[in-house]
Amino acid sequence: MRKHLTINKCCSLHRHGLLMLIAVIVVCLCLAGFEGRRAFADSSALPVIIIDPGHGGSDRGAAGPGGLPEKQVCLDLARRLQGIVGQKARVVMTRSEDYGVSLVQRASLANHNQGDLFISLHTGAGFTRTINGHSIYYDLPPDRDPGQGSSAGGKDLLPLQWDCVQHGHAMSSARLAQSLRASLAQISMPSAEPDVFQAPMVLLHGLDMPAVIYEAGYLTHPTMEKRFEDAQYLDSLAQALAAGIFDFIQN
Ligand SMILES: [Zn+2]
């Protein structure tokens, strides 16, 4: 009987201990959730989104059959995206008007502002006017040891290869690309959903954050050129991009 009581007491203690443990885990999870929400609500902790309108200034990019330059489409779409994303994040534009910005300046600005992600906006250009579709690219970094300095005449020039820094973000850049693809698949586009490619992208090599390039359809296609002049269409595109960005950040 004593033994039976001892066993019951022991089980009861185990149960009590188990319940305490569960309670502690639940409290910790709640606090973690609270901390997360509080961090997001604090304006100083807002995510930093870098929006990069392609081309600019004397670099016009591609042109539509009617003469619409790619640089103009990129900036128009970027401003619309800035307007939506800026409601819940701090947005940094690599250019806000029609002027030229080098690739190094774009990457430097993004890294200096410690962006949480980088999205570069472009349009496609084809040799024929019938080719169409939209695509998302993330970087396939150069095949080098990131810790190895570049050398000239036996002397190291840099302690770190900045053109390899995207190495460490390959997985998250791929996740960002997939998040955008899922979101863009929801709206009426040149094709049902964008293709996602991993390819060497010089623009992305030096970015110390998840980074993608979005090519929003072929400007050389007459129908697409008209769409890129349509504010409603550009707004729906910006909405889809913003949804993909926030889906990536929240997950
Ligand atoms: Zn371009």
Boltz pocket constraint, residues with backbone or C-beta under 6 A from the ligand:
constraints:
  - pocket:
      binder: B
      contacts: [[A, 54], [A, 55], [A, 61], [A, 62], [A, 70], [A, 121], [A, 122], [A, 123]]
      max_distance: 6.0
